[in-house]
């Protein structure tokens, strides 16, 4: 089978993209398994919230049946990505990108399909897969796409325009790796604090102790990015990156607590997806994100003691929680 868009992982974001692209008239195949695959086959992709639509799509449970795709979109959680991609190595892919967390995703896709076919991506788009099978579409700010070498290109602009016209806001940008890393250096401390405190985002941002931990972790992550010659973009960060990096630690903590107050006022129920995964009994995104960051630090000869400690703690939480199930 062939499609214009093949989407690996019809969870929240994968379903949002697949449903909008299919509604816009593109041929879409979703690669799924188990009850999620059966539900989509019976009911189609059902989106609520920012969009209200139900769209039938082709579902493949056997990756071997997919022959070719103009665009492969990887939207699974990070655990098991490499194994899942190996099942697609036979597919003729025009280009591919991943909306996963972390920065390892580009390396995995490049190793399989060739770096010249891979785009970087950063999704400021989100939703939640409900028990009913519907996906609650909650955030539609921008899906940024770009060439891995940082240049502007017509093929990226064309792809972003197709996705944007389908109803999921998307833009082509240069320096996509800077955008990805700018999000990643804030995501690492946010994810770890969400899992360890098990609190809504505004609470641990507002607490002076956890805000201090976040600042120190973010500063270690920034040193890691700089060790790999990545220029960070404050506008691409989840948190006020410039304020975290500039001035004293006390000033940085104050900026994080101010962000906490903003979350409390505007999004008091916001919880990191890692916390949602933990409470739902799903595997945490640890090795391909935190583990990758620590491995990159070791390869660069860089000491990141707080990042390393939180990596081991989050990994232990994941292991011990899994063992109790």
Backbone as CSV, one residue per row, in Angstrom:
resi,resn,N_x,N_y,N_z,CA_x,CA_y,CA_z,C_x,C_y,C_z
1,UNK,0.834,-1.190,0.000,0.000,0.000,0.000,0.876,1.250,0.000
2,UNK,0.335,2.317,-0.572,1.059,3.583,-0.655,0.168,4.709,-0.163
3,UNK,0.799,5.774,0.320,0.026,6.916,0.810,0.838,8.191,0.673
4,UNK,0.135,9.305,0.654,0.843,10.582,0.716,1.438,10.785,2.104
5,UNK,0.656,10.411,3.139,1.124,10.529,4.520,0.936,9.201,5.240
6,UNK,2.009,8.688,5.835,1.933,7.533,6.721,2.311,8.009,8.109
7,UNK,1.460,7.690,9.087,1.667,8.205,10.433,1.837,7.041,11.393
8,UNK,3.017,6.970,11.987,3.338,5.927,12.949,2.961,6.427,14.336
9,UNK,1.904,5.828,14.900,1.502,6.201,16.244,0.309,7.139,16.288
10,UNK,-0.922,6.610,16.180,-2.095,7.477,16.245,-2.559,7.726,17.674
11,UNK,-1.645,8.269,18.496,-2.040,8.766,19.799,-2.660,10.142,19.622
12,UNK,-2.419,11.034,20.559,-3.060,12.344,20.483,-2.603,13.138,19.261
13,UNK,-1.311,13.449,19.186,-0.829,14.303,18.108,-0.887,13.588,16.758
14,UNK,-0.550,12.306,16.726,-0.630,11.562,15.478,-2.041,11.527,14.930
15,UNK,-3.026,11.366,15.814,-4.425,11.345,15.379,-4.869,12.707,14.874
16,UNK,-4.436,13.766,15.552,-4.802,15.120,15.124,-4.280,15.382,13.713
17,UNK,-3.018,15.053,13.481,-2.438,15.258,12.152,-3.129,14.384,11.108
18,UNK,-3.310,13.111,11.414,-3.916,12.179,10.443,-5.332,12.617,10.087
19,UNK,-6.127,12.977,11.079,-7.520,13.341,10.819,-7.624,14.599,9.970
20,UNK,-6.818,15.594,10.267,-6.900,16.852,9.503,-6.397,16.660,8.074
21,UNK,-5.321,15.898,7.924,-4.793,15.670,6.574,-5.776,14.850,5.739
22,UNK,-6.406,13.839,6.356,-7.386,13.034,5.622,-8.607,13.870,5.251
23,UNK,-9.076,14.709,6.165,-10.221,15.565,5.861,-9.919,16.503,4.701
24,UNK,-8.644,16.917,4.591,-8.240,17.836,3.523,-8.090,17.134,2.178
25,UNK,-8.286,15.818,2.142,-8.250,15.089,0.879,-6.976,14.333,0.598
26,UNK,-6.017,14.344,1.522,-4.778,13.589,1.333,-5.010,12.115,1.661
27,UNK,-4.284,11.234,0.978,-4.352,9.821,1.339,-3.477,9.597,2.573
28,UNK,-4.087,9.014,3.587,-3.426,8.863,4.879,-3.535,7.409,5.339
29,UNK,-2.424,6.857,5.792,-2.395,5.551,6.430,-1.853,5.733,7.840
30,UNK,-2.530,5.147,8.817,-1.995,5.153,10.174,-1.530,3.749,10.516
31,UNK,-0.374,3.669,11.132,0.195,2.405,11.586,-0.090,2.282,13.074
32,UNK,-0.894,1.294,13.419,-1.331,1.141,14.800,-1.423,-0.333,15.129
33,UNK,-1.721,-0.619,16.380,-1.857,-2.013,16.795,-2.864,-2.100,17.938
34,UNK,-3.250,-3.324,18.253,-4.094,-3.583,19.399,-5.448,-2.903,19.340
35,UNK,-5.954,-2.539,20.500,-7.284,-1.952,20.610,-7.367,-0.607,19.902
36,UNK,-6.265,0.164,19.894,-6.298,1.461,19.210,-6.548,1.246,17.718
37,UNK,-5.896,0.280,17.123,-6.108,-0.004,15.703,-7.545,-0.443,15.449
38,UNK,-8.054,-1.340,16.294,-9.422,-1.835,16.098,-10.446,-0.715,16.236
39,UNK,-10.209,0.185,17.177,-11.155,1.279,17.398,-11.188,2.224,16.216
40,UNK,-10.011,2.544,15.671,-9.969,3.450,14.518,-10.642,2.795,13.318
41,UNK,-10.431,1.488,13.143,-11.086,0.787,12.038,-12.606,0.843,12.171
42,UNK,-13.116,0.733,13.402,-14.563,0.746,13.627,-15.152,2.150,13.552
43,UNK,-14.459,3.108,14.179,-15.065,4.413,14.431,-14.402,5.569,13.683
44,UNK,-13.276,5.329,13.044,-12.517,6.417,12.442,-11.768,7.201,13.500
45,UNK,-11.103,8.248,13.068,-10.416,9.146,13.994,-11.400,10.213,14.447
46,UNK,-11.593,10.314,15.752,-12.570,11.249,16.304,-11.833,12.331,17.089
47,UNK,-11.971,13.562,16.639,-11.298,14.708,17.244,-12.345,15.644,17.827
48,UNK,-12.094,16.122,19.041,-12.967,17.091,19.672,-12.102,18.207,20.253
49,UNK,-12.735,19.265,20.717,-11.981,20.391,21.261,-11.854,21.498,20.239
50,UNK,-10.631,21.804,19.818,-10.413,22.884,18.857,-10.994,22.551,17.490
51,UNK,-11.133,21.275,17.184,-11.804,20.819,15.965,-12.813,19.753,16.360
52,UNK,-13.892,19.661,15.604,-14.888,18.617,15.823,-15.029,17.849,14.515
53,UNK,-14.429,16.670,14.443,-14.499,15.899,13.213,-14.314,14.415,13.475
54,UNK,-14.915,13.628,12.621,-14.733,12.184,12.601,-14.366,11.802,11.180
55,UNK,-13.219,11.168,11.013,-12.679,10.896,9.682,-12.242,9.439,9.591
56,UNK,-12.723,8.700,8.585,-12.213,7.334,8.379,-10.829,7.379,7.743
57,UNK,-9.945,6.493,8.179,-8.610,6.386,7.580,-8.257,4.910,7.446
58,UNK,-7.303,4.644,6.574,-6.792,3.280,6.428,-5.861,2.964,7.589
59,UNK,-6.052,1.804,8.196,-5.232,1.375,9.331,-4.427,0.143,8.927
60,UNK,-3.140,0.185,9.192,-2.283,-0.979,8.969,-1.746,-1.463,10.309
61,UNK,-1.952,-2.722,10.601,-1.370,-3.316,11.802,-0.067,-4.043,11.488
62,UNK,0.163,-4.317,10.217,1.393,-4.977,9.779,2.224,-3.989,8.972
63,UNK,3.320,-3.471,9.525,4.142,-2.498,8.803,4.659,-3.001,7.462
64,UNK,4.759,-4.310,7.293,5.263,-4.863,6.036,4.349,-4.540,4.862
65,UNK,3.093,-4.196,5.135,2.134,-3.888,4.072,2.327,-2.485,3.498
66,UNK,3.061,-1.628,4.200,3.299,-0.280,3.697,4.476,-0.307,2.731
67,UNK,4.232,0.083,1.485,5.281,0.065,0.469,5.998,1.401,0.356
68,UNK,5.219,2.506,0.335,5.819,3.812,0.091,4.954,4.903,0.704
69,UNK,5.606,6.004,1.059,4.904,7.173,1.584,5.666,8.419,1.171
70,UNK,4.921,9.406,0.685,5.580,10.684,0.379,6.164,11.285,1.652
71,UNK,5.415,11.158,2.745,5.883,11.712,4.018,5.554,10.736,5.147
72,UNK,6.561,10.336,5.902,6.369,9.526,7.096,6.466,10.442,8.310
73,UNK,5.443,10.392,9.165,5.431,11.185,10.394,5.480,10.229,11.573
74,UNK,6.496,10.369,12.417,6.640,9.529,13.600,6.042,10.281,14.786
75,UNK,4.979,9.701,15.365,4.263,10.378,16.456,4.078,9.455,17.656
76,UNK,4.876,8.402,17.749,4.807,7.514,18.899,5.512,8.158,20.093
77,UNK,5.266,7.621,21.280,6.119,7.944,22.411,7.504,7.370,22.123
78,UNK,8.533,7.905,22.773,9.901,7.530,22.408,10.294,6.093,22.748
79,UNK,9.776,5.457,23.828,10.225,4.076,24.097,9.921,3.147,22.927
80,UNK,10.919,2.398,22.521,10.740,1.433,21.445,10.785,2.012,20.047
81,UNK,11.183,3.279,19.903,11.186,3.906,18.582,12.092,3.165,17.597
82,UNK,13.293,2.832,18.038,14.245,2.207,17.117,13.711,0.884,16.585
83,UNK,13.105,0.082,17.465,12.545,-1.200,17.030,11.382,-0.995,16.076
84,UNK,10.551,0.013,16.363,9.402,0.279,15.490,9.858,0.750,14.120
85,UNK,10.893,1.571,14.084,11.383,2.075,12.804,12.031,0.973,11.979
86,UNK,12.663,0.006,12.629,13.298,-1.079,11.888,12.284,-1.846,11.054
87,UNK,11.044,-1.882,11.508,9.993,-2.580,10.763,9.570,-1.809,9.521
88,UNK,10.058,-0.571,9.388,9.706,0.274,8.243,10.881,0.522,7.314
89,UNK,11.986,-0.167,7.524,13.188,0.130,6.746,13.023,-0.189,5.257
90,UNK,12.032,-1.008,4.926,11.788,-1.344,3.518,10.973,-0.281,2.791
91,UNK,10.379,0.657,3.518,9.445,1.616,2.930,10.207,2.668,2.120
92,UNK,9.705,2.969,0.935,10.271,4.055,0.130,9.673,5.367,0.630
93,UNK,10.509,6.165,1.241,10.069,7.388,1.910,10.601,8.600,1.161
94,UNK,9.698,9.525,0.830,10.148,10.779,0.222,10.858,11.644,1.236
95,UNK,10.207,11.881,2.358,10.820,12.564,3.488,10.093,12.143,4.756
96,UNK,10.716,12.412,5.890,10.159,11.982,7.164,10.515,12.995,8.236
97,UNK,9.666,13.067,9.250,9.993,13.856,10.428,9.309,13.249,11.638
98,UNK,9.820,13.590,12.817,9.274,13.083,14.068,8.838,14.246,14.950
99,UNK,7.675,14.092,15.579,7.186,15.101,16.522,7.439,14.665,17.958
100,UNK,8.322,13.712,18.160,8.625,13.207,19.491,9.435,14.216,20.301
101,UNK,9.473,13.998,21.612,10.335,14.792,22.480,11.789,14.388,22.292
102,UNK,12.689,15.295,22.651,14.112,15.011,22.574,14.709,15.332,21.223
103,UNK,15.996,15.023,21.085,16.720,15.319,19.850,17.315,14.071,19.204
104,UNK,17.157,12.913,19.845,17.661,11.663,19.274,16.878,11.251,18.029
105,UNK,15.624,11.667,17.953,14.718,11.256,16.872,15.311,11.484,15.487
106,UNK,15.965,12.626,15.277,16.530,12.926,13.956,17.652,11.955,13.601
107,UNK,18.441,11.581,14.606,19.540,10.646,14.372,19.003,9.267,13.980
108,UNK,17.940,8.821,14.648,17.371,7.512,14.346,16.786,7.478,12.933
109,UNK,16.063,8.522,12.564,15.477,8.579,11.223,16.558,8.689,10.154
110,UNK,17.579,9.487,10.408,18.659,9.660,9.430,19.409,8.356,9.198
111,UNK,19.629,7.591,10.260,20.340,6.318,10.128,19.568,5.336,9.259
112,UNK,18.248,5.438,9.282,17.422,4.488,8.553,17.152,4.910,7.113
113,UNK,16.828,6.201,6.905,16.390,6.651,5.588,17.376,7.605,4.898
114,UNK,18.422,8.035,5.607,19.361,9.005,5.045,19.009,10.414,5.483
115,UNK,20.006,11.157,5.936,19.759,12.487,6.491,19.136,13.434,5.475
116,UNK,19.395,13.216,4.200,18.871,14.123,3.170,17.348,14.034,3.064
117,UNK,16.745,12.994,3.619,15.286,12.836,3.556,14.585,13.266,4.852
118,UNK,15.348,13.695,5.839,14.787,13.949,7.162,14.670,15.446,7.435
119,UNK,13.530,15.834,7.980,13.311,17.202,8.448,13.275,17.198,9.973
120,UNK,13.793,18.254,10.567,13.591,18.458,11.993,12.185,18.989,12.226
121,UNK,11.682,18.812,13.438,10.326,19.266,13.742,10.195,19.594,15.219
122,UNK,9.386,20.576,15.489,9.086,20.989,16.860,7.601,21.308,16.922
123,UNK,6.869,20.560,17.746,5.410,20.714,17.796,4.985,21.488,19.033
124,UNK,4.422,22.666,18.801,3.735,23.394,19.867,2.244,23.164,19.649
125,UNK,1.920,21.897,19.577,0.580,21.412,19.264,0.327,20.236,20.188
126,UNK,-0.848,20.157,20.775,-1.034,19.076,21.725,-2.496,18.685,21.865
127,UNK,-2.687,17.529,22.468,-4.012,17.007,22.736,-3.895,15.874,23.727
128,UNK,-5.010,15.243,24.034,-5.022,14.145,24.995,-5.941,13.053,24.471
129,UNK,-5.419,11.835,24.429,-6.211,10.680,24.016,-7.089,10.255,25.183
130,UNK,-8.403,10.369,25.006,-9.345,10.072,26.071,-9.700,8.589,26.093
131,UNK,-10.242,8.124,27.209,-10.617,6.719,27.323,-11.694,6.339,26.321
132,UNK,-12.496,7.308,25.900,-13.542,7.056,24.917,-12.994,6.768,23.529
133,UNK,-11.694,7.030,23.331,-11.095,6.883,22.006,-11.020,8.190,21.252
134,UNK,-11.751,9.198,21.720,-11.644,10.522,21.119,-10.317,11.165,21.495
135,UNK,-9.899,12.124,20.692,-8.726,12.916,21.025,-9.178,14.352,21.270
136,UNK,-8.872,14.852,22.450,-9.176,16.236,22.796,-8.044,17.122,22.269
137,UNK,-8.354,17.935,21.273,-7.384,18.830,20.629,-7.347,20.118,21.453
138,UNK,-6.221,20.358,22.149,-6.166,21.445,23.127,-5.267,22.615,22.743
139,UNK,-4.314,22.383,21.865,-3.347,23.447,21.581,-2.946,23.373,20.121
140,UNK,-3.054,24.496,19.405,-2.744,24.534,17.978,-1.983,25.817,17.683
141,UNK,-0.754,25.886,18.177,0.055,27.101,18.025,0.900,27.028,16.766
142,UNK,1.772,26.013,16.676,2.616,25.907,15.480,3.379,24.592,15.483
143,UNK,3.472,23.993,14.324,4.359,22.860,14.079,5.475,23.382,13.187
144,UNK,6.668,23.476,13.756,7.806,24.016,13.013,8.552,22.891,12.315
145,UNK,8.875,23.100,11.033,9.618,22.130,10.241,10.834,22.808,9.630
146,UNK,11.918,22.057,9.477,13.100,22.652,8.877,14.117,21.622,8.440
147,UNK,14.984,22.039,7.543,16.095,21.195,7.093,17.111,21.028,8.224
148,UNK,17.664,19.824,8.344,18.605,19.558,9.423,19.877,20.395,9.308
149,UNK,20.232,20.805,8.077,21.443,21.624,7.923,21.174,23.107,8.176
150,UNK,19.960,23.454,8.555,19.651,24.818,8.955,19.202,25.748,7.858
151,UNK,19.258,25.285,6.588,18.917,26.190,5.491,17.408,26.272,5.281
152,UNK,17.009,27.272,4.529,15.628,27.403,4.082,15.474,26.566,2.814
153,UNK,14.299,25.988,2.590,14.119,25.210,1.369,12.663,25.215,0.944
154,UNK,12.460,25.096,-0.357,11.119,25.091,-0.922,10.363,23.833,-0.510
155,UNK,11.044,22.685,-0.415,10.327,21.451,-0.096,9.777,21.483,1.330
156,UNK,10.480,22.108,2.250,9.957,22.232,3.612,8.788,23.212,3.635
157,UNK,8.930,24.320,2.923,7.829,25.294,2.871,6.573,24.647,2.283
158,UNK,6.748,23.814,1.256,5.591,23.168,0.621,4.910,22.202,1.587
159,UNK,5.694,21.420,2.328,5.103,20.480,3.275,4.389,21.219,4.403
160,UNK,5.031,22.244,4.938,4.399,23.013,6.016,3.095,23.641,5.538
161,UNK,3.075,24.111,4.298,1.860,24.723,3.751,0.725,23.711,3.637
162,UNK,1.048,22.469,3.264,0.017,21.427,3.150,-0.594,21.116,4.517
163,UNK,0.263,21.001,5.525,-0.234,20.703,6.865,-1.038,21.877,7.415
164,UNK,-0.531,23.082,7.186,-1.220,24.273,7.668,-2.590,24.420,7.003
165,UNK,-2.652,24.175,5.710,-3.925,24.289,4.988,-4.929,23.249,5.472
166,UNK,-4.428,22.124,6.016,-5.322,21.084,6.516,-5.937,21.444,7.866
167,UNK,-5.386,22.455,8.545,-5.969,22.901,9.805,-5.085,22.768,11.021
168,UNK,-3.896,22.185,10.856,-2.915,22.137,11.944,-1.843,23.167,11.610
169,UNK,-1.751,24.189,12.400,-0.841,25.294,12.066,0.593,24.814,11.962
170,UNK,1.243,25.186,10.871,2.605,24.731,10.609,3.370,25.805,9.857
171,UNK,4.678,25.850,10.089,5.546,26.830,9.435,6.897,26.198,9.148
172,UNK,7.547,26.678,8.108,8.927,26.285,7.805,9.860,27.315,8.412
173,UNK,10.927,26.844,9.065,11.872,27.754,9.703,13.301,27.296,9.418
174,UNK,14.245,28.221,9.351,15.661,27.823,9.323,16.109,27.477,10.738
175,UNK,17.286,26.897,10.866,17.905,26.580,12.157,16.996,25.728,13.041
176,UNK,16.398,24.697,12.469,15.443,23.891,13.221,16.094,23.212,14.419
177,UNK,17.373,22.827,14.326,18.014,22.187,15.466,18.095,23.125,16.661
178,UNK,18.276,24.411,16.417,18.277,25.381,17.512,16.903,25.448,18.172
179,UNK,15.860,25.381,17.359,14.504,25.367,17.905,14.279,24.115,18.746
180,UNK,14.700,22.962,18.217,14.489,21.702,18.940,15.241,21.687,20.273
181,UNK,16.505,22.090,20.254,17.285,22.098,21.485,16.768,23.137,22.482
182,UNK,16.267,24.259,21.997,15.747,25.293,22.910,14.558,24.766,23.698
183,UNK,13.751,23.937,23.064,12.661,23.289,23.794,13.208,22.211,24.730
184,UNK,14.174,21.450,24.251,14.683,20.296,24.995,15.322,20.702,26.320
185,UNK,16.075,21.806,26.327,16.770,22.195,27.566,15.778,22.594,28.657
186,UNK,14.578,23.014,28.301,13.547,23.300,29.303,12.704,22.054,29.589
187,UNK,12.499,21.219,28.565,11.683,20.015,28.740,12.296,19.067,29.760
188,UNK,13.608,18.916,29.761,14.259,17.981,30.676,13.921,18.279,32.142
189,UNK,14.139,19.509,32.645,13.767,19.760,34.043,12.265,19.748,34.273
190,UNK,11.477,20.212,33.314,10.026,20.192,33.486,9.516,18.762,33.623
191,UNK,9.987,17.883,32.748,9.545,16.488,32.785,9.935,15.839,34.105
192,UNK,11.181,16.041,34.543,11.641,15.377,35.759,10.895,15.890,36.988
193,UNK,10.610,17.173,37.054,9.877,17.715,38.198,8.418,17.282,38.178
194,UNK,7.845,17.165,36.987,6.467,16.684,36.891,6.354,15.272,37.453
195,UNK,7.308,14.411,37.107,7.258,13.012,37.521,7.581,12.856,39.006
196,UNK,8.524,13.646,39.505,8.929,13.482,40.906,7.969,14.166,41.876
197,UNK,7.401,15.308,41.508,6.454,15.984,42.404,5.022,15.504,42.189
198,UNK,4.725,15.022,40.983,3.370,14.602,40.595,2.351,15.724,40.818
199,UNK,2.780,16.926,40.527,1.948,18.111,40.738,1.666,18.804,39.417
200,UNK,0.570,19.586,39.358,0.345,20.423,38.172,1.532,21.340,37.930
201,UNK,1.712,21.747,36.692,2.895,22.511,36.308,3.080,23.776,37.134
202,UNK,2.004,24.503,37.370,2.133,25.782,38.073,2.684,25.608,39.484
203,UNK,2.410,24.454,40.117,2.811,24.283,41.504,4.319,24.151,41.654
204,UNK,4.940,23.304,40.835,6.388,23.150,41.023,7.172,24.306,40.415
205,UNK,6.563,25.036,39.469,7.222,26.253,38.996,7.172,27.347,40.055
206,UNK,6.121,27.381,40.834,5.940,28.441,41.835,6.715,28.190,43.117
207,UNK,6.999,26.935,43.424,7.704,26.603,44.658,9.174,27.026,44.561
208,UNK,9.697,27.752,45.545,11.083,28.244,45.422,12.121,27.133,45.351
209,UNK,11.893,26.021,46.068,12.866,24.933,46.031,12.922,24.246,44.688
210,UNK,11.757,23.847,44.166,11.753,23.159,42.873,12.131,24.110,41.750
211,UNK,11.795,25.395,41.884,12.213,26.374,40.868,13.736,26.479,40.825
212,UNK,14.361,26.397,41.987,15.821,26.436,42.024,16.438,25.223,41.364
213,UNK,15.861,24.052,41.603,16.341,22.833,40.938,16.186,22.969,39.432
214,UNK,15.046,23.480,38.992,14.802,23.645,37.558,15.858,24.559,36.925
215,UNK,16.181,25.662,37.581,17.168,26.595,37.035,18.522,25.908,36.890
216,UNK,18.948,25.176,37.908,20.265,24.530,37.846,20.291,23.436,36.780
217,UNK,19.199,22.685,36.646,19.137,21.669,35.597,19.161,22.304,34.212
218,UNK,18.386,23.380,34.036,18.351,24.058,32.734,19.727,24.594,32.365
219,UNK,20.450,25.101,33.339,21.783,25.635,33.048,22.744,24.516,32.646
220,UNK,22.618,23.347,33.249,23.430,22.212,32.809,23.063,21.815,31.386
221,UNK,21.774,21.800,31.085,21.331,21.416,29.737,21.811,22.417,28.695
222,UNK,21.847,23.685,29.052,22.347,24.702,28.131,23.837,24.482,27.854
223,UNK,24.605,24.132,28.884,26.020,23.848,28.664,26.192,22.659,27.731
224,UNK,25.278,21.693,27.842,25.330,20.540,26.940,25.069,20.977,25.499
225,UNK,24.062,21.801,25.295,23.765,22.279,23.943,24.965,23.026,23.365
226,UNK,25.578,23.852,24.164,26.729,24.626,23.685,27.922,23.729,23.375
227,UNK,28.063,22.626,24.112,29.143,21.683,23.828,28.985,21.074,22.445
228,UNK,27.750,21.018,21.948,27.486,20.507,20.603,27.271,21.641,19.600
229,UNK,27.708,22.841,19.993,27.708,24.012,19.111,26.305,24.364,18.615
230,UNK,25.316,24.212,19.500,23.949,24.567,19.182,23.652,25.968,19.700
231,UNK,23.214,26.833,18.816,22.789,28.175,19.221,21.331,28.108,19.672
232,UNK,21.073,28.492,20.916,19.720,28.423,21.452,18.940,29.686,21.112
233,UNK,17.636,29.495,20.970,16.737,30.587,20.607,15.738,30.792,21.741
234,UNK,15.825,31.893,22.474,14.900,32.106,23.587,13.436,31.990,23.189
235,UNK,13.100,32.385,21.967,11.703,32.332,21.534,11.228,30.900,21.306
236,UNK,12.167,29.950,21.252,11.783,28.558,21.047,11.636,27.777,22.338
237,UNK,11.925,28.394,23.470,11.901,27.685,24.741,10.510,27.674,25.354
238,UNK,10.240,26.648,26.156,8.975,26.557,26.870,8.935,27.567,28.008
239,UNK,10.095,27.802,28.627,10.215,28.700,29.767,11.030,29.931,29.369
240,UNK,11.057,30.967,30.212,11.842,32.177,29.893,13.339,31.894,29.939
241,UNK,13.844,31.326,28.855,15.224,30.850,28.812,16.221,31.971,29.053
242,UNK,16.005,33.125,28.449,16.948,34.222,28.600,17.064,34.642,30.060
243,UNK,15.934,34.700,30.751,15.950,35.092,32.161,16.610,34.023,33.026
244,UNK,16.428,32.754,32.656,17.047,31.672,33.423,18.567,31.724,33.308
245,UNK,19.062,32.108,32.142,20.501,32.093,31.901,21.201,33.371,32.358
246,UNK,20.485,34.475,32.348,21.102,35.763,32.660,20.990,36.059,34.159
247,UNK,21.942,36.812,34.674,21.859,37.284,36.050,22.144,36.214,37.073
248,UNK,21.750,36.479,38.303,22.025,35.578,39.416,21.021,34.426,39.438
249,UNK,21.336,33.425,40.236,20.404,32.312,40.376,19.096,32.775,40.999
250,UNK,19.189,33.712,41.970,17.978,34.221,42.609,17.070,34.913,41.588
251,UNK,17.672,35.658,40.664,16.877,36.319,39.627,16.256,35.291,38.687
252,UNK,17.004,34.250,38.378,16.469,33.209,37.506,15.306,32.482,38.174
253,UNK,15.461,32.173,39.464,14.380,31.510,40.204,13.137,32.393,40.216
254,UNK,13.318,33.685,40.387,12.177,34.601,40.381,11.448,34.572,39.044
255,UNK,12.195,34.440,37.943,11.560,34.392,36.624,10.765,33.107,36.449
256,UNK,11.287,31.992,36.983,10.563,30.722,36.902,9.294,30.790,37.741
257,UNK,9.382,31.369,38.921,8.198,31.484,39.774,7.155,32.406,39.143
258,UNK,7.618,33.416,38.427,6.674,34.281,37.707,5.958,33.487,36.609
259,UNK,6.703,32.599,35.946,6.079,31.733,34.949,5.055,30.818,35.608
260,UNK,5.352,30.367,36.827,4.403,29.552,37.570,3.121,30.300,37.869
261,UNK,3.254,31.566,38.234,2.067,32.376,38.494,1.232,32.551,37.230
262,UNK,1.912,32.663,36.093,1.191,32.785,34.823,0.442,31.490,34.495
263,UNK,1.085,30.345,34.723,0.409,29.067,34.510,-0.801,28.937,35.437
264,UNK,-0.633,29.369,36.690,-1.736,29.269,37.650,-2.936,30.086,37.204
265,UNK,-2.658,31.241,36.586,-3.748,32.114,36.150,-4.375,31.652,34.842
266,UNK,-3.536,31.162,33.916,-4.025,30.877,32.567,-4.275,29.397,32.294
267,UNK,-3.522,28.506,32.958,-3.674,27.069,32.695,-3.447,26.288,33.982
268,UNK,-4.317,26.470,34.982,-4.083,25.815,36.282,-4.125,24.298,36.227
269,UNK,-4.806,23.750,35.228,-4.893,22.296,35.119,-3.808,21.674,34.267
270,UNK,-2.866,22.492,33.757,-1.840,21.960,32.858,-0.941,20.964,33.578
271,UNK,-0.760,19.800,32.949,0.142,18.770,33.452,0.991,18.276,32.294
272,UNK,2.253,18.078,32.547,3.138,17.544,31.518,2.641,16.170,31.082
273,UNK,2.854,15.850,29.794,2.417,14.550,29.286,3.089,13.410,30.042
274,UNK,4.301,13.634,30.561,4.980,12.590,31.337,4.189,12.239,32.586
275,UNK,3.597,13.236,33.226,2.783,12.974,34.404,1.504,12.231,34.010
276,UNK,0.919,12.593,32.881,-0.248,11.859,32.393,0.107,10.396,32.132
277,UNK,1.292,10.174,31.533,1.735,8.807,31.265,1.924,8.033,32.570
278,UNK,2.536,8.678,33.557,2.790,8.022,34.835,1.480,7.593,35.490
279,UNK,0.508,8.489,35.519,-0.760,8.201,36.187,-1.593,7.187,35.411
280,UNK,-1.364,7.108,34.089,-2.107,6.151,33.271,-1.421,4.790,33.205
281,UNK,-0.238,4.667,33.834,0.480,3.400,33.820,1.272,3.144,32.557
282,UNK,1.475,4.191,31.750,2.250,4.025,30.517,3.739,4.222,30.796
283,UNK,4.565,3.639,29.947,6.018,3.786,30.080,6.411,5.254,29.928
284,UNK,7.393,5.675,30.712,7.882,7.051,30.635,8.927,7.188,29.529
285,UNK,9.030,8.379,28.989,10.049,8.677,27.978,11.349,9.018,28.701
286,UNK,12.174,8.012,28.899,13.375,8.207,29.710,14.645,8.035,28.881
287,UNK,14.862,6.830,28.364,16.159,6.530,27.760,16.431,7.367,26.523
288,UNK,15.420,7.535,25.666,15.639,8.255,24.405,15.663,9.769,24.590
289,UNK,15.402,10.243,25.791,15.412,11.683,26.074,16.466,11.994,27.135
290,UNK,16.163,11.685,28.377,17.121,11.901,29.461,18.387,11.088,29.251
291,UNK,18.202,9.799,28.963,19.374,8.949,28.769,20.253,9.437,27.637
292,UNK,19.625,9.889,26.565,20.376,10.421,25.437,21.155,11.666,25.830
293,UNK,20.536,12.558,26.611,21.221,13.775,27.059,22.442,13.440,27.900
294,UNK,22.296,12.500,28.823,23.420,12.110,29.678,24.521,11.453,28.846
295,UNK,24.127,10.618,27.886,25.129,9.983,27.012,25.880,11.025,26.197
296,UNK,25.146,12.005,25.679,25.800,13.072,24.914,26.773,13.857,25.795
297,UNK,26.404,14.089,27.051,27.298,14.802,27.967,28.569,13.994,28.205
298,UNK,28.425,12.688,28.402,29.606,11.836,28.619,30.526,11.864,27.398
299,UNK,29.929,11.799,26.203,30.750,11.805,24.984,31.485,13.133,24.819
300,UNK,30.893,14.200,25.318,31.526,15.519,25.214,32.471,15.809,26.372
301,UNK,32.589,14.866,27.313,33.439,15.076,28.475,32.889,16.127,29.415
302,UNK,31.572,16.245,29.472,30.906,17.293,30.242,30.255,16.688,31.477
303,UNK,30.445,17.329,32.623,29.799,16.876,33.850,28.445,17.578,34.011
304,UNK,27.406,16.762,34.179,26.046,17.293,34.390,25.435,16.532,35.564
305,UNK,25.930,16.779,36.785,25.550,15.948,37.936,24.059,15.969,38.257
306,UNK,23.410,17.115,38.123,21.990,17.169,38.462,21.150,16.463,37.402
307,UNK,21.459,16.696,36.137,20.756,15.988,35.073,20.938,14.479,35.213
308,UNK,22.156,14.069,35.535,22.419,12.637,35.660,21.657,12.045,36.838
309,UNK,21.630,12.761,37.974,20.920,12.265,39.143,19.420,12.134,38.863
310,UNK,18.830,13.142,38.222,17.401,13.091,37.926,17.088,12.040,36.873
311,UNK,18.002,11.830,35.945,17.813,10.752,34.967,17.674,9.415,35.670
312,UNK,18.593,9.125,36.596,18.534,7.844,37.300,17.290,7.757,38.179
313,UNK,16.873,8.864,38.777,15.680,8.853,39.621,14.420,8.605,38.798
314,UNK,14.283,9.316,37.674,13.105,9.124,36.828,13.078,7.712,36.256
315,UNK,14.235,7.206,35.850,14.301,5.838,35.337,13.899,4.829,36.410
316,UNK,14.314,5.085,37.664,13.944,4.189,38.762,12.443,4.246,39.029
317,UNK,11.861,5.430,38.954,10.412,5.561,39.122,9.692,4.742,38.060
318,UNK,10.181,4.818,36.845,9.559,4.072,35.751,9.686,2.565,35.976
319,UNK,10.867,2.119,36.362,11.093,0.675,36.559,10.276,0.132,37.721
320,UNK,10.296,0.830,38.847,9.618,0.315,40.035,8.101,0.381,39.859
321,UNK,7.616,1.389,39.172,6.185,1.465,38.899,5.750,0.303,37.993
322,UNK,6.586,0.007,36.980,6.286,-1.092,36.070,6.287,-2.428,36.800
323,UNK,7.207,-2.591,37.750,7.314,-3.846,38.468,6.098,-4.087,39.369
324,UNK,5.442,-3.009,39.801,4.271,-3.152,40.685,3.004,-3.492,39.932
325,UNK,3.002,-3.291,38.594,1.773,-3.527,37.839,1.487,-5.029,37.692
